[in-house]
Amino acid sequence: MPVTLSELLKRSDELATVSDTSRLDTEVLLCHVLGKNRTFLYTWPEQLLSTSQQNQFQTLFNRRLKGEPIAHLTGTREFWSLSLNVSSATLIPRPDTELLVELALGLSLAEQAAVLDLGTGTGAIALALASEKPHWNICAVDAVAEAVALADENRRQLGFDNVRVFQSDWFSELNGQTFDLVISNPPYISASDDHLQQGDVRFEPGSALVADEAGFADLSTIISNANLHLSLGGWLILEHGYEQGDEVRQMMSLAGFSRVATHTDLAGLDRATIGHKA
Ligand code: GLN
């Protein structure tokens, strides 16, 4: 039986147990199925869906009911106003990570600065920086081959030719190379964190989320190796958990960084720490 958009929108309540944004989720799925924007839904509430559109919507809606992230269902997520392809191979970009982009853009780096994004995932940070700074030379690396392929596909789709994406386990393939900025959103969640059993993160790979040593292992690896890969006057910017600020500042100071400072995210929580190689 044919159904209208407004009838399907009413079904959003069914998602209330799995999502805090059930209405928006339903709208996004409908837009995805129809290939239209949200204005369309409200302008044409009596529009009927074809049988195949209805089936497609039902399949996606059922998957959402099982908790799958909206970004995995539509295959995309916006970051810094760029539309990025996402997959289950890596983290879904978070709005909080835009703080790192803002911090990087606030530095007065050379016109053609060399920048390294470690653990790039979808390429979010590197590509956002490339969109703002077409003359920066940006390397984006990830240890996971599927993430490298995904980030490179996003780079190609956006048409940025100042980003090079390749496989590297942190600095493993960067011997002898130095940068004016090293930036990273590494895994920083402790394996015992309850948060891993909730919401979207259940569908994201542990390799992008979880780190040993109560979440500090990768932060610590990056901090202790960054010095070798930063030029004099270079900067290190790291995302971390909201309770990790003190320790990250301490690690950076011990590693010889100066002007170490932590910045807060959209929720006012400690989220990123910056340090300078003087
Ligand atoms: N901020 C993310 C979360 O809490 C984790 C990101 C990360 O581990 N790098 O879900």
Boltz pocket constraint, residues with backbone or C-beta under 6 A from the ligand:
constraints:
  - pocket:
      binder: B
      contacts: [[A, 91], [A, 94], [A, 185], [A, 186], [A, 187], [A, 188], [A, 189], [A, 201], [A, 208], [A, 209], [A, 210], [A, 239]]
      max_distance: 6.0
